[in-house]
Amino acid sequence: MTSTGAVSHMALALAEARAAAARGEVPVGAVVVSPTGEVLAVAGNRTLELRDPTAHAETLAIRGACAAVAQPIDRIAVVAECRLEAPPDHDIVFNQQDAHRSRRLARREAR
């Protein structure tokens, strides 16, 4: 993927973070990108809205990516090849990366 694509994907994550903040959530957004550069899912924090302490942006994006993969048997294998992008330096990202066995993780500071 070109750096332009990565910047565009990070822009999606930042937009989700801004939307989360507008909802009164912690401003975190995440994007799951396939190895071919296709965006499989975007999400922002929704812990307060959903009254679910696990509804972090990274978790929701991973769940969304799994749902986006057509064949259920392929979901884990396909998502494991994806990249998770989340703007802020957020410890939950590492936990979620391990949970879905992603081989790539992009993190950037929100500005």
N, C-alpha and C positions, 0 to 999 in steps of 0.2 A: 504494500500500500504506500502511496506517496504521502509525503508530509502534509500536503494540502488536504488529503482525505482525513488524516488524523486530526488536523485542526478543525475540520468540519464536524467530525464526530465529537470532538471535545466541545464544540459550540453547542451541539445538541444536549450534551450532559450539563453544560452550564445553563442552558435555557430551562432544563428540568429543575435544576437547583433553584433558579429564580422563581419558577412556578411553585416549588415547594415552600419557599420563603413567603410568597404571597398568600399561601394557605395557612401560614403560621407554623409550618414545620421547620425542622433543622434544614438549612439549605444545602442539600446534597442531591445530585443527579447522577445517573449512570447510564451507559450505553453498552450493549453487547454487539460486537461487530464480528461477522463471519470472516474466515480466512480470505474470502474473495472481496471483502470490503462492504458487504451488504449489512445494513443495520437490521438486526433481528429484533431488538427491543430497546426501548428507552423508558426510564422511570425516574421518579423523584420520591423522596421520603413521603410516606403516608401513615406513619405510626399513630399520629393523633386522629387523623381523619377516619382510619379504619379501626382504631382502638386495638391495634395489633403491634406489640413490641418488636415483632420480626419484620415489619413492613418497611424496612430500610430500602433505599433506592437500589442498592446492589442486589439484594435478595429479589426484589420485584423484577428487576431487569433480567436476572438469570431465569426466574420463573417464566417471564414473558418469552425469552428466547427458546426455552424448552417447548412452550406451547406453539411457537411459530414453526418448529420443525415438524414436517408433515407426518413422518412415521414414528410412532412412539418408541419403537425399539432403537431408533437411531438417535434419539434426543440427547442422551448423555454423551455419546461419542461425538456428535456434531458440535454440541456446545463446548465440549472439552477443547476443541480446536479453535474456539473463538477468543477474542480479546475483550476484556472488560475494561471500560474507561470510566473513571470517576474523578471529578475535579479536585475536591479537597483532600488533604492528607487525613485520611479517616481509617482508623484501625479495623473497622468492620470489613473493609475491602479485602484485607488479607484473609480474614476468616471465610468470607464468601468465595474468594478465589480457591482456597483449599477445598471448600465444600463442593464446588463444581469442577474441580480439577483443571481449571483453565491453565494453559501453558503460557499465556501472555497477559500482562496487566499493565495498563498505562495509567499513571497518576500524575496529575498536575495540580498545582496550587490554584485555587480560585482567586481571582483578582477583582 
